[in-house]
Amino acid sequence: MSLYRIVMRRKKCNLGLLIITFACFIYVTMVTMSLEFIRVTPRYQLTLACDESTSNASQVLESSLELASLKEKSLNEISESILNIWEPTYPIMLWNKYLLNNPDLCNMAGNMSVLIVVKTDPLNFERRNIIRDTWSNYTHLGHMVVIRVLFLMGTVQNETIQGNISNEFAEHLDILQGDFMDTYRNLTNKGVMGLRWITENCMQAKMVVKVDDDAVLDTYRLLEIVYPMYETKTRYILCNIFMDGKAPIVRDEKHKWYVKNSELKQIGLLDKKIYPPYCSGFTAIMSTDLIPAMFGIAHLTPFFWVDDVYLYGLLPLKAGRIYYYSLASNYTFNYKDAMNCFRSKARCNILTVADIKTDEMRSIWNIIQSYHLKQ
């Protein structure tokens, strides 16, 4: 055998050994990482298990409850830490899936006229039932235009609560639940989810009314006076509007609505002292033709957690040709003032009673009904 062939054969052997050695190194590294993952992960799973040595039933129950409490506390802490560092570039409900959804809600009603969208906390079961029984109940308003109500919410961590929400949805088919945690700083996602759903499923409605679940809406006044006035108008928002100079940007770190410079820079307001005109969101009435425009603009408008500014300020500003009409004289946050107004013989112009307690909702609605029967 020539010297050349011997040298080439040795080179091939060395190359083969090198490849085998490298492959072994990769395999060992992957196995080690896998074992490390298995060793670390159970700290976050907090699996519940009964100690076989525990014979007393009450002790077993007590132990399980304590572990369950620790599990929920740990998950909450993990969730909070995620929320604190998570700063989305755009609203996640532009593309995230719906968890509960009835796409035929508006199709189930012929000659659909008004869709009422209620921003609700998942835990507010009683409030939603009161709303269904009172001011959004279309059986009270059968002689008027056709309305439907849709409740917007995010997800919860508690499986029992989620099960109750699923049962509520199965009974009423009026809940839209998105795949995001239902937290204060996710209200913008809740609002964008509503814009998306209407664009996809309810463009036959002629008017969209957005309210919070702690409000009572005088739907008689809405349908007898407001709706006829605005039925043929387009690209409008009827709300309590903060004009230029009326809504300063909060830069005090101790304040509830403090906004970081990085958040302001993202939406182009870093050098501004005031927000552009926007609506306070406890009641906002919009023409349906405006909804797809706002949803489309949300794809181009970076996320901002102050939902009223984002939904009723930034989006309409970028959409252009939006007409604002004021509701400033048609609402109250005072339960007693509302009761006195509807009890008086004079004309009561209140459209929305906002920020009220759950046990006050039925009494407000009853007095509203009595007022309109007298009228």
C-alpha positions, 0 to 999 in steps of 0.5 A: 500500500502506498504512503499516500493511501495510508495517510488518507485512510488515517485522515478518514479515521480521524474525521470519523472519530471526530464526528462520533465524539461530537455526536456523543457530546450533543447527546450527553448535553441533551440528556443532562438538560432534560434531567435538569428540566425534570428536576426543576419543573415540579417546583412550579407544578405543586402537585397535590397528593395525600400522605398515606401515613395520614389516617385522620380524614380531617387532617387530609382535607386540611392538608389538601386545602392548605396545598391548594391555597399555596398552589393558587398563591404561587400561580398568582405570583407567577402570573403577576410576574409575567404580567409585570414584564410582559409588554405587548407591542400590539393588542393580543386579541387581534389574533388570539383565539376566543375561548367562549363564543356564539358567532350567531348571537346577532343572526338569531335576531331578525332586523337587528338594531342595537348591540349592547356590549358589556365589559364585565369581570368574570366573577360578576355573575350576579351583575350579569344576571341582573342586567339580563333580567332588567335593562338589557332584557328585550322582552321589556322592550318588544314594541321597540327596536331589536337589541342583544347584549354581549358580555366581554371577559378574559380568562381566570385561573380558578377551574371551578369559576371557569366551569361556572362561566362555561355553564353560564355561557351554555345557558345564555349564549351571550358571553365572549371570552378571550384567551388572555388574563382578565386583569386591569391592564388587559382591558384594552385587549377586552375592548379590541376583542369586542371590535373584532367580534362585531366586525366578524359577526354583527355588522347588521346592527345599526348601533353599538352601545358599550357600557360597564357591568356596574352601570344601569342604562335607561334603555327606554330613553336609548331606544325612544330618543337616542336611537332615532336621532342617530340611526342614519348618522355615520362615523360618530361616537356619543360619549362623555368626551375629554377634549384637549387640555381636560385629560393630563397625562399622569407622570406621578409614579404613585398614581393609579394611572401613572404611565411610563415614558416607554409606554408613551414613546410607543404611542407617540405621546412622549413629549405631550402633557395631555392626551388627545380627545377621548371618551370615558368608557362607562358609556360609549355609543357608536355607529356600527360602520365605525367598528371595522375602521377602528379594528383595522387601525388597531393593527397599526396602533401599538398597545396602550393599557389605558383602554379608554385612551386607546379605544376612544381616542387613539383609534378614532384619531387615526381612523379620521373623520370621526364625529364626537357628540357629548353625553356629559349631561346624561349620566350620574355616578350618584345613586341618590341623585338618579333616584330623585331624578326619576322620581321627580315630575320634571323631565329626567335626562339621565341615560346612564347611572354608573359606578353603582353597587350590585344591590342598587341595580334592580331598584334603579331599574324599577324606578326607571320603568315607573318613570317611563310608565308615567311619561 
